[in-house]
Amino acid sequence: MASSDFALWLAWRIAQGIDAGVGEWILVRDQAGHDVLLREVATALAEAGATPLIEIATPEWLARVLAHAPQEALMHFDQHRRIWLEQCHRIVTLDGGLLDAVQADEHRQALWLEAQVRLIAIEESRHVPHLVVAVPTPSKAAQLGMTLEVLTSTLLDAQRATLFDLERPMDRVLLKASEAQRLQVRFAEDDALYLMRATTQWQRNDGYIEAEDVAQHNTLATLPAGALSTSLAPETAHGVLTVPNVGKLHFAEGHVVQVESSELPAEMLLGAAPVALRLGLNPVLRQPLGWSWVDQLVHGAVTLDFGDHPLGEITLHGAALWLEDWQAFGA
């Protein structure tokens, strides 16, 4: 598919996914630098009756700003952008790998990050519908060790999965375990991490944010899509889980209490408590790419979210997962 054809189709899909409406103000964050796609997205949103507000935020742009902008400007980076977030109706982020190529003075970068934290707080408090889109770029393809053509084809195939394609594996899981409270994750032979869900409700990520999703504060979707997520009850995690490149984590009363066989300092991991679990169910994505949030959508991926803890999120490919006594994933 030619670049212009790819951009035309994806822009249409983005406008559909974000549910752009007449009179709405939609913030479009360009973190990819795909100029053809950016123009098509702006056009598709305008054709839907919305007004696009473009924010340039590519790694190359950010590197220059962090290097050359007055320090006072970095301190007040959110001064006007907070107005955008306080007034916009929806957000589209074109993600090409933010910060992958950015190197900057630590103090100047810290000032910018403090402003970003303030902006994120506004966005989260308003529950603004937000669609994050993986955009193939030459730099991201090089980082992942593949050609741009292969990355584009892989992402496009996954993004073009129909709603029926995406909902079928979700419905299969929910049919068996919609009310399941007890979860069990195994990765190594002697693993067994036991978890309890905090709610009976699973949130779907099908790449569309509709009125019902907004009413339930399920306002983050992605392209590619295909995942179910649930919150976890605090202080219930117990057992053992081996995490590649991290080590063997022992859980008790909801958090990590002991670390074995880890190259990381134990103090970095102790106290980590899982707050949410995500199941990857995209029927097209079968192998991880190395792009962290996209890899969470790979069919069979199990992601544990540790909230604000430095451990962040860990995604396991090939883990066995039980919902009550039903095995959803794994051999």
C-alpha positions as a Python dict, from the first residue, in 0.01 Angstrom:
ca = {
    (1, 'M'): (0, 0, 0),
    (2, 'A'): (140, 340, -98),
    (3, 'S'): (212, 592, 177),
    (4, 'S'): (-73, 817, 65),
    (5, 'D'): (-321, 527, 58),
    (6, 'F'): (-205, 412, 403),
    (7, 'A'): (-246, 765, 540),
    (8, 'L'): (-589, 815, 384),
    (9, 'W'): (-728, 493, 527),
    (10, 'L'): (-570, 533, 872),
    (11, 'A'): (-690, 894, 902),
    (12, 'W'): (-1046, 780, 829),
    (13, 'R'): (-1013, 503, 1089),
    (14, 'I'): (-881, 752, 1346),
    (15, 'A'): (-1177, 985, 1293),
    (16, 'Q'): (-1410, 687, 1338),
    (17, 'G'): (-1228, 561, 1645),
    (18, 'I'): (-1222, 893, 1828),
    (19, 'D'): (-1590, 948, 1735),
    (20, 'A'): (-1522, 1300, 1608),
    (21, 'G'): (-1834, 1516, 1616),
    (22, 'V'): (-1956, 1847, 1481),
    (23, 'G'): (-1827, 2144, 1678),
    (24, 'E'): (-1572, 1946, 1879),
    (25, 'W'): (-1216, 2062, 1939),
    (26, 'I'): (-972, 1773, 1895),
    (27, 'L'): (-612, 1798, 2006),
    (28, 'V'): (-383, 1608, 1767),
    (29, 'R'): (-38, 1539, 1911),
    (30, 'D'): (208, 1462, 1635),
    (31, 'Q'): (484, 1255, 1794),
    (32, 'A'): (560, 1072, 1468),
    (33, 'G'): (643, 1336, 1209),
    (34, 'H'): (452, 1156, 932),
    (35, 'D'): (350, 1473, 746),
    (36, 'V'): (117, 1302, 497),
    (37, 'L'): (-71, 1124, 776),
    (38, 'L'): (-95, 1440, 987),
    (39, 'R'): (-255, 1632, 699),
    (40, 'E'): (-498, 1348, 630),
    (41, 'V'): (-596, 1324, 998),
    (42, 'A'): (-661, 1697, 1014),
    (43, 'T'): (-871, 1670, 698),
    (44, 'A'): (-1069, 1367, 819),
    (45, 'L'): (-1151, 1540, 1149),
    (46, 'A'): (-1259, 1856, 967),
    (47, 'E'): (-1477, 1650, 731),
    (48, 'A'): (-1647, 1510, 1042),
    (49, 'G'): (-1723, 1866, 1154),
    (50, 'A'): (-1454, 1888, 1424),
    (51, 'T'): (-1174, 2142, 1459),
    (52, 'P'): (-825, 1989, 1480),
    (53, 'L'): (-564, 2159, 1699),
    (54, 'I'): (-217, 2042, 1596),
    (55, 'E'): (61, 2006, 1855),
    (56, 'I'): (403, 1920, 1714),
    (57, 'A'): (592, 1695, 1957),
    (58, 'T'): (825, 1472, 1755),
    (59, 'P'): (1153, 1355, 1917),
    (60, 'E'): (1352, 1577, 1679),
    (61, 'W'): (1138, 1882, 1760),
    (62, 'L'): (1156, 1816, 2132),
    (63, 'A'): (1534, 1768, 2124),
    (64, 'R'): (1579, 2114, 1971),
    (65, 'V'): (1335, 2277, 2213),
    (66, 'L'): (1502, 2119, 2516),
    (67, 'A'): (1842, 2224, 2389),
    (68, 'H'): (1768, 2583, 2285),
    (69, 'A'): (1449, 2719, 2443),
    (70, 'P'): (1491, 2961, 2735),
    (71, 'Q'): (1485, 2781, 3068),
    (72, 'E'): (1187, 2991, 3177),
    (73, 'A'): (992, 2862, 2876),
    (74, 'L'): (1054, 2502, 2987),
    (75, 'M'): (935, 2587, 3338),
    (76, 'H'): (610, 2722, 3193),
    (77, 'F'): (580, 2475, 2906),
    (78, 'D'): (223, 2397, 3018),
    (79, 'Q'): (110, 2760, 3048),
    (80, 'H'): (-96, 2765, 2730),
    (81, 'R'): (-113, 2392, 2666),
    (82, 'R'): (-317, 2350, 2984),
    (83, 'I'): (-585, 2567, 2818),
    (84, 'W'): (-591, 2323, 2527),
    (85, 'L'): (-644, 2031, 2764),
    (86, 'E'): (-905, 2214, 2970),
    (87, 'Q'): (-1112, 2290, 2660),
    (88, 'C'): (-1053, 2010, 2408),
    (89, 'H'): (-1317, 1741, 2366),
    (90, 'R'): (-1090, 1458, 2248),
    (91, 'I'): (-721, 1377, 2194),
    (92, 'V'): (-542, 1186, 1919),
    (93, 'T'): (-176, 1096, 1970),
    (94, 'L'): (22, 987, 1665),
    (95, 'D'): (296, 787, 1837),
    (96, 'G'): (620, 722, 1652),
    (97, 'G'): (837, 660, 1957),
    (98, 'L'): (852, 973, 2173),
    (99, 'L'): (1185, 1045, 2346),
    (100, 'D'): (1365, 755, 2175),
    (101, 'A'): (1609, 996, 2013),
    (102, 'V'): (1606, 1277, 2271),
    (103, 'Q'): (1918, 1356, 2471),
    (104, 'A'): (1914, 1674, 2679),
    (105, 'D'): (2057, 1842, 2984),
    (106, 'E'): (1903, 1662, 3283),
    (107, 'H'): (1792, 1981, 3459),
    (108, 'R'): (1625, 2124, 3150),
    (109, 'Q'): (1456, 1792, 3077),
    (110, 'A'): (1337, 1774, 3439),
    (111, 'L'): (1167, 2114, 3405),
    (112, 'W'): (988, 1995, 3093),
    (113, 'L'): (884, 1669, 3261),
    (114, 'E'): (737, 1860, 3557),
    (115, 'A'): (518, 2054, 3314),
    (116, 'Q'): (417, 1726, 3147),
    (117, 'V'): (308, 1584, 3483),
    (118, 'R'): (82, 1886, 3536),
    (119, 'L'): (-69, 1842, 3189),
    (120, 'I'): (-129, 1470, 3241),
    (121, 'A'): (-308, 1547, 3568),
    (122, 'I'): (-553, 1773, 3383),
    (123, 'E'): (-615, 1514, 3113),
    (124, 'E'): (-675, 1235, 3363),
    (125, 'S'): (-901, 1443, 3586),
    (126, 'R'): (-1125, 1528, 3289),
    (127, 'H'): (-1129, 1171, 3150),
    (128, 'V'): (-1075, 1312, 2801),
    (129, 'P'): (-1130, 1046, 2532),
    (130, 'H'): (-783, 964, 2399),
    (131, 'L'): (-688, 752, 2098),
    (132, 'V'): (-319, 653, 2072),
    (133, 'V'): (-205, 540, 1727),
    (134, 'A'): (115, 352, 1643),
    (135, 'V'): (266, 520, 1337),
    (136, 'P'): (552, 355, 1146),
    (137, 'T'): (854, 582, 1111),
    (138, 'P'): (1205, 519, 975),
    (139, 'S'): (1364, 578, 1317),
    (140, 'K'): (1125, 339, 1493),
    (141, 'A'): (1176, 71, 1227),
    (142, 'A'): (1555, 103, 1267),
    (143, 'Q'): (1524, 80, 1644),
    (144, 'L'): (1316, -238, 1610),
    (145, 'G'): (1561, -387, 1360),
    (146, 'M'): (1321, -410, 1067),
    (147, 'T'): (1257, -226, 743),
    (148, 'L'): (1001, 53, 730),
    (149, 'E'): (801, -150, 479),
    (150, 'V'): (777, -450, 715),
    (151, 'L'): (682, -231, 1014),
    (152, 'T'): (419, -48, 809),
    (153, 'S'): (270, -373, 680),
    (154, 'T'): (265, -529, 1028),
    (155, 'L'): (96, -233, 1192),
    (156, 'L'): (-150, -180, 909),
    (157, 'D'): (-261, -544, 914),
    (158, 'A'): (-317, -520, 1292),
    (159, 'Q'): (-494, -183, 1265),
    (160, 'R'): (-725, -310, 991),
    (161, 'A'): (-865, -589, 1208),
    (162, 'T'): (-1241, -538, 1199),
    (163, 'L'): (-1458, -483, 1503),
    (164, 'F'): (-1590, -838, 1456),
    (165, 'D'): (-1233, -972, 1444),
    (166, 'L'): (-1144, -789, 1765),
    (167, 'E'): (-1460, -868, 1959),
    (168, 'R'): (-1463, -1240, 1884),
    (169, 'P'): (-1164, -1328, 2110),
    (170, 'M'): (-1285, -1079, 2372),
    (171, 'D'): (-1629, -1237, 2379),
    (172, 'R'): (-1470, -1583, 2406),
    (173, 'V'): (-1289, -1478, 2724),
    (174, 'L'): (-1586, -1294, 2872),
    (175, 'L'): (-1824, -1580, 2799),
    (176, 'K'): (-1614, -1809, 3014),
    (177, 'A'): (-1499, -1571, 3283),
    (178, 'S'): (-1696, -1245, 3289),
    (179, 'E'): (-1757, -1287, 3663),
    (180, 'A'): (-1423, -1451, 3749),
    (181, 'Q'): (-1261, -1297, 4056),
    (182, 'R'): (-960, -1523, 4114),
    (183, 'L'): (-672, -1506, 3866),
    (184, 'Q'): (-354, -1708, 3841),
    (185, 'V'): (-46, -1631, 3628),
    (186, 'R'): (239, -1876, 3562),
    (187, 'F'): (549, -1812, 3353),
    (188, 'A'): (820, -2046, 3482),
    (189, 'E'): (766, -2405, 3590),
    (190, 'D'): (753, -2325, 3963),
    (191, 'D'): (561, -1997, 3924),
    (192, 'A'): (219, -1927, 4064),
    (193, 'L'): (106, -1568, 4117),
    (194, 'Y'): (-245, -1539, 4259),
    (195, 'L'): (-453, -1223, 4215),
    (196, 'M'): (-803, -1101, 4292),
    (197, 'R'): (-1001, -865, 4074),
    (198, 'A'): (-1145, -549, 4227),
    (199, 'T'): (-1453, -543, 4005),
    (200, 'T'): (-1663, -771, 3787),
    (201, 'Q'): (-1629, -532, 3494),
    (202, 'W'): (-1374, -581, 3218),
    (203, 'Q'): (-1285, -284, 2998),
    (204, 'R'): (-1255, -342, 2624),
    (205, 'N'): (-1004, -175, 2397),
    (206, 'D'): (-1150, -221, 2049),
    (207, 'G'): (-1006, 99, 1901),
    (208, 'Y'): (-1335, 288, 1928),
    (209, 'I'): (-1435, 531, 2204),
    (210, 'E'): (-1813, 556, 2208),
    (211, 'A'): (-2059, 733, 2438),
    (212, 'E'): (-2098, 424, 2653),
    (213, 'D'): (-1721, 403, 2703),
    (214, 'V'): (-1705, 769, 2806),
    (215, 'A'): (-1987, 719, 3056),
    (216, 'Q'): (-1784, 437, 3215),
    (217, 'H'): (-1459, 640, 3206),
    (218, 'N'): (-1314, 386, 2962),
    (219, 'T'): (-1162, 669, 2763),
    (220, 'L'): (-828, 533, 2640),
    (221, 'A'): (-815, 331, 2318),
    (222, 'T'): (-537, 237, 2080),
    (223, 'L'): (-468, 148, 1719),
    (224, 'P'): (-382, -134, 1686),
    (225, 'A'): (-646, -243, 1934),
    (226, 'G'): (-753, -568, 2096),
    (227, 'A'): (-730, -601, 2474),
    (228, 'L'): (-929, -659, 2791),
    (229, 'S'): (-825, -501, 3120),
    (230, 'T'): (-940, -516, 3480),
    (231, 'S'): (-838, -354, 3807),
    (232, 'L'): (-694, -569, 4085),
    (233, 'A'): (-792, -570, 4448),
    (234, 'P'): (-519, -425, 4670),
    (235, 'E'): (-322, -643, 4913),
    (236, 'T'): (-433, -968, 4748),
    (237, 'A'): (-140, -1061, 4524),
    (238, 'H'): (64, -1351, 4659),
    (239, 'G'): (293, -1617, 4518),
    (240, 'V'): (589, -1615, 4281),
    (241, 'L'): (638, -1481, 3930),
    (242, 'T'): (951, -1498, 3716),
    (243, 'V'): (990, -1191, 3495),
    (244, 'P'): (1246, -1200, 3211),
    (245, 'N'): (1527, -944, 3257),
    (246, 'V'): (1392, -861, 3603),
    (247, 'G'): (1410, -1173, 3821),
    (248, 'K'): (1197, -1397, 4039),
    (249, 'L'): (953, -1186, 4239),
    (250, 'H'): (792, -1313, 4559),
    (251, 'F'): (460, -1147, 4647),
    (252, 'A'): (279, -1136, 4982),
    (253, 'E'): (-7, -918, 5101),
    (254, 'G'): (-26, -753, 4760),
    (255, 'H'): (333, -648, 4691),
    (256, 'V'): (687, -771, 4621),
    (257, 'V'): (856, -879, 4945),
    (258, 'Q'): (1156, -1073, 4809),
    (259, 'V'): (1361, -1074, 4489),
    (260, 'E'): (1575, -1361, 4355),
    (261, 'S'): (1811, -1395, 4059),
    (262, 'S'): (1785, -1032, 3957),
    (263, 'E'): (2046, -811, 3796),
    (264, 'L'): (1852, -511, 3931),
    (265, 'P'): (1895, -386, 4288),
    (266, 'A'): (1629, -544, 4508),
    (267, 'E'): (1534, -205, 4654),
    (268, 'M'): (1414, -100, 4307),
    (269, 'L'): (1159, -383, 4305),
    (270, 'L'): (1049, -425, 4665),
    (271, 'G'): (705, -287, 4737),
    (272, 'A'): (582, -311, 4378),
    (273, 'A'): (208, -386, 4385),
    (274, 'P'): (4, -481, 4076),
    (275, 'V'): (-301, -259, 4031),
    (276, 'A'): (-435, -381, 3697),
    (277, 'L'): (-410, -670, 3451),
    (278, 'R'): (-440, -658, 3072),
    (279, 'L'): (-496, -940, 2825),
    (280, 'G'): (-370, -902, 2468),
    (281, 'L'): (-622, -1032, 2215),
    (282, 'N'): (-540, -882, 1876),
    (283, 'P'): (-594, -1176, 1635),
    (284, 'V'): (-333, -1046, 1388),
    (285, 'L'): (-46, -968, 1624),
    (286, 'R'): (119, -1300, 1711),
    (287, 'Q'): (479, -1197, 1788),
    (288, 'P'): (614, -903, 1992),
    (289, 'L'): (785, -628, 1794),
    (290, 'G'): (978, -461, 2075),
    (291, 'W'): (736, -166, 2086),
    (292, 'S'): (614, -193, 2446),
    (293, 'W'): (250, -83, 2429),
    (294, 'V'): (191, -253, 2092),
    (295, 'D'): (336, -575, 2233),
    (296, 'Q'): (72, -567, 2507),
    (297, 'L'): (-186, -631, 2233),
    (298, 'V'): (-20, -945, 2099),
    (299, 'H'): (-261, -1237, 2125),
    (300, 'G'): (-182, -1417, 2451),
    (301, 'A'): (14, -1133, 2614),
    (302, 'V'): (-42, -1084, 2988),
    (303, 'T'): (48, -740, 3124),
    (304, 'L'): (66, -645, 3490),
    (305, 'D'): (41, -273, 3565),
    (306, 'F'): (224, -159, 3879),
    (307, 'G'): (92, 197, 3869),
    (308, 'D'): (334, 467, 3983),
    (309, 'H'): (599, 220, 4101),
    (310, 'P'): (926, 233, 3900),
    (311, 'L'): (858, -124, 3782),
    (312, 'G'): (585, 29, 3565),
    (313, 'E'): (429, -239, 3345),
    (314, 'I'): (559, -587, 3267),
    (315, 'T'): (433, -788, 2972),
    (316, 'L'): (471, -1165, 2954),
    (317, 'H'): (448, -1354, 2624),
    (318, 'G'): (381, -1723, 2662),
    (319, 'A'): (250, -1704, 3019),
    (320, 'A'): (-27, -1935, 3135),
    (321, 'L'): (-332, -1754, 3272),
    (322, 'W'): (-626, -1896, 3462),
    (323, 'L'): (-950, -1711, 3531),
    (324, 'E'): (-1101, -1911, 3818),
    (325, 'D'): (-1067, -2271, 3691),
    (326, 'W'): (-1067, -2181, 3319),
    (327, 'Q'): (-733, -2153, 3139),
    (328, 'A'): (-749, -1858, 2901),
    (329, 'F'): (-386, -1856, 2781),
    (330, 'G'): (-92, -2092, 2779),
    (331, 'A'): (-23, -2455, 2704),
}
